[in-house]
Amino acid sequence: MRFPTPLFLALLVAGCTWEKPPSETLMFGSHALPVEVAATMGERRRGLMGRSKLPDNQGMLFIFPSSGKKCFWMKDTEIPLTTAFIDSEGYILNMADMKAESRDIHCSEGIASYAIEVNVGLLQKWGVQPGDQVTGLPALPAPQPASASKPWWKFW
């Protein structure tokens, strides 16, 4: 019996999604926020692109390998989002409401180690403001040695 390979592949692809179930729960005061974690370069680049919705009261946590000024845009993102930029201690530096499919750049107003994206209006509804602390954040990655950040041609 021959297996219908094209049909199998079509069903496999149709069932695939980039979405992962929330793997962490963060706290904004008394409000719990389950988040999907974007910790790798590929996950951070993809973010919420290509998704048509984000479940209510859920978000995406971006963990950066090094702290610094972080910027986001909404290219290929169909959902209007609020991004909260967060420092290494969990304090919210600033928040930016971002329009779907926009190429406007929104940056942290300080040295950020994390960012959290949620549906527009959620943090406002919870009364969250810059200066508030988010708890339950995963530990930051260990700093990379200076040699690990050199371009490959500098090793020769």
C-alpha positions in Angstrom: 0.0 0.0 0.0 1.4 3.4 -1.0 1.2 6.2 1.5 -0.3 9.5 0.1 2.8 11.6 0.7 1.4 14.9 -0.7 -1.7 14.6 1.5 0.3 13.7 4.6 2.6 16.7 4.1 -0.3 19.1 3.5 -2.0 17.9 6.7 1.3 18.2 8.6 2.0 21.7 7.4 -1.6 22.8 8.1 -1.3 21.6 11.7 2.0 23.4 12.3 2.1 26.7 14.1 4.9 28.8 15.6 2.9 29.3 18.7 4.2 27.6 21.9 2.2 27.3 25.0 3.0 29.7 27.8 5.9 28.4 29.8 6.3 31.1 32.5 3.9 33.1 34.6 4.9 36.7 35.4 3.2 38.9 38.1 2.2 42.5 37.6 1.2 43.2 41.2 -1.7 40.8 41.9 -2.2 40.1 38.1 -0.8 36.9 36.7 0.4 36.9 33.1 1.2 33.6 31.4 3.9 34.2 28.7 5.5 32.4 25.8 9.3 32.9 26.1 11.3 34.2 23.2 14.9 33.6 24.3 16.7 32.6 21.1 17.6 35.0 18.3 15.1 33.2 16.0 12.3 33.4 18.5 13.0 37.1 19.2 13.1 37.9 15.5 9.9 36.1 14.8 8.1 37.4 17.9 4.3 37.5 17.2 4.7 37.9 13.5 2.1 36.1 11.4 -0.3 35.5 14.2 -3.9 36.8 13.9 -4.5 36.9 17.6 -3.0 36.7 21.1 -5.2 35.1 23.8 -6.5 37.6 26.3 -4.4 37.9 29.4 -1.4 36.2 27.8 1.8 37.7 26.4 5.3 37.1 25.0 8.4 37.6 27.0 11.6 38.6 25.2 14.8 37.7 27.0 17.9 39.4 25.6 21.4 38.0 25.8 22.8 41.4 26.7 21.2 44.5 28.2 21.0 47.7 26.2 18.6 50.0 24.4 16.1 47.7 22.7 13.8 48.6 19.8 10.7 46.9 18.3 8.6 47.4 15.2 5.4 45.7 14.0 6.3 44.5 10.5 4.1 41.5 9.6 2.4 41.6 13.0 -1.4 41.6 12.7 -2.2 42.4 16.3 -1.9 45.8 18.0 0.3 45.3 21.0 1.8 47.1 24.0 5.4 46.5 24.7 6.8 47.0 28.2 10.5 47.4 28.3 12.0 46.1 31.6 15.4 46.5 33.2 17.5 43.7 34.8 15.8 44.1 38.2 12.3 43.7 36.7 11.3 47.4 36.8 9.3 48.8 33.8 11.3 51.5 32.1 8.5 52.5 29.6 5.6 51.1 27.6 4.8 51.7 24.0 1.5 51.0 22.2 2.2 49.7 18.7 -0.1 49.6 15.7 -0.5 46.4 13.7 1.6 46.2 10.5 3.5 49.5 11.4 7.1 50.1 10.7 7.4 52.8 13.4 10.3 52.1 15.7 9.6 51.9 19.5 12.6 51.8 21.8 13.3 51.4 25.5 14.0 54.6 27.5 16.9 53.0 29.3 18.9 49.9 29.5 16.5 47.0 29.0 17.1 43.3 29.6 13.5 42.1 28.9 10.5 43.2 27.0 6.9 41.9 27.3 4.3 42.2 24.5 0.6 42.0 25.4 -2.7 43.0 23.7 -3.1 46.8 23.7 -5.1 47.9 26.7 -4.3 45.0 29.1 -1.6 46.7 31.1 -3.6 49.9 31.3 -6.6 47.9 32.5 -4.5 46.5 35.2 -3.2 50.0 36.2 0.5 49.1 35.3 2.8 52.0 34.9 6.5 52.7 34.3 8.4 52.1 37.6 6.3 49.1 38.6 8.1 45.9 39.2 7.4 42.7 37.3 8.1 39.5 39.3 8.7 35.9 38.2 11.1 36.8 35.4 13.5 34.0 34.5 17.2 34.6 35.2 19.2 36.5 32.6 21.7 34.5 30.6 25.3 34.6 31.8 27.4 37.4 30.2 29.4 36.2 27.2 33.2 36.5 27.4 34.5 39.3 25.2 36.1 36.9 22.7 32.6 35.3 22.0 31.4 38.6 20.6 34.2 39.1 18.1 33.5 38.6 14.4 34.9 35.3 13.1 37.7 37.0 11.1 39.2 38.5 14.3 40.1 35.0 15.6 42.7 34.5 12.8 
